């Protein structure tokens, strides 16, 4: 599963709970829903592809993690 960040178009903010429920039914594991239109969740690749096609979804990006070595570590 991949962690994703979904932004909902502003015109659908009054239906945010309904949109989140729809995405959950499609396989999104919801971690958090922010009232300003952002949903954080986890999903498999095939679910991500389906979610991207929802008319309410303005953007969908995968949450990337960057590992930075400590300042005192040797440069590689």
C-alpha positions in Angstrom: 0.0 0.0 0.0 1.1 3.5 -0.7 0.3 6.6 1.4 -1.4 9.3 -0.8 -2.6 12.9 -0.4 -5.8 13.7 -2.2 -7.0 17.3 -2.7 -10.7 17.8 -3.4 -11.9 20.7 -5.6 -13.3 23.6 -3.6 -16.8 23.3 -5.2 -17.2 19.8 -3.5 -16.1 20.8 0.0 -19.8 20.9 1.2 -19.8 17.1 0.2 -16.4 16.2 1.7 -17.8 13.6 4.0 -19.7 11.9 1.1 -16.7 12.1 -1.1 -14.5 10.5 1.6 -17.1 7.7 2.1 -17.1 7.0 -1.7 -13.3 6.8 -1.8 -13.3 4.5 1.2 -15.8 2.2 -0.5 -13.5 2.0 -3.5 -10.6 0.8 -1.3 -9.0 3.9 0.2 -7.9 3.4 3.8 -8.5 6.9 5.2 -6.0 8.2 7.8 -7.3 11.7 8.1 -9.8 14.1 6.5 -9.1 17.8 6.7 -12.1 20.2 6.4 -10.2 22.3 3.8 -10.4 19.5 1.3 -7.4 17.2 1.9 -7.7 13.5 2.5 -4.7 11.5 3.7 -4.9 7.8 3.1 -3.4 4.5 2.0 -4.3 2.6 -1.2 -3.1 -0.1 -3.6 -2.0 1.0 -7.0 -5.2 -0.2 -8.8 -7.3 1.8 -6.3 -5.1 4.9 -6.8 -5.8 4.7 -10.6 -9.6 4.6 -10.0 -9.5 7.4 -7.5 -7.7 9.7 -9.9 -10.7 9.6 -12.2 -13.2 10.9 -9.7 -14.5 14.3 -10.8 -14.1 15.6 -7.2 -10.4 14.9 -7.1 -8.2 18.0 -8.0 -4.9 16.2 -7.3 -3.6 13.0 -6.0 0.1 12.6 -5.0 2.1 9.9 -3.4 3.6 10.9 -0.1 7.3 10.4 -0.5 9.7 10.0 2.4 13.3 11.3 2.2 16.0 10.0 4.4 18.7 12.4 5.2 21.8 11.2 7.1 22.7 13.0 10.3 25.1 16.0 10.0 28.0 14.1 11.6 27.7 11.1 9.2 30.2 10.4 6.5 29.2 11.7 3.0 28.8 8.9 0.5 
